Amino acid sequence: MRVFQVIALCWIAVPCVPSVAAWLKLRRLHQQGIYAPQEVKLLLLLTNASYLWILLALFYRTALLGPDYSSQRYSTIAGNLAAMVVVTLWVLVRGRKFRWPPFFAALSTGSVWVYVEIAHIPF
């Protein structure tokens, strides 16, 4: 059982890497005088807000996700998952010069929401 907990925590930590890489690339481009579109920044902020929701839900589960087996919990999870699917597709379609870092950040955050969805299915 302990192995599964370690795998789950590592999986939850994965979106941190592409998110930090995306912000560092934005900063590097800004220092070179190249400005990313506001749309990319907004999508990256949405991804980071969703990821922050996951991290805070580790400590304040009921307050952020809702009571166990409630419709509020399932709609919160489904809403965040749907948002990450939309952000992932939007970045993939619209992002031209700055596509891959936000794409992987949104994709990995979405995969964590899939894990949260699966972990809360009543058996």
Secondary structure, DSSP 8 states (H G I E B T S, - for coil): -HHHHHHHHHHHHTTHHHHHHHHHHHHHHHHTT----HHHHHHHHHHHHHHHHHHHHTTSHHHHH-STT-HHHHHHHHHHHHHHHHHHHHHHHH-SSS-HHHHHHHHHHHHHHHHHHHHT---
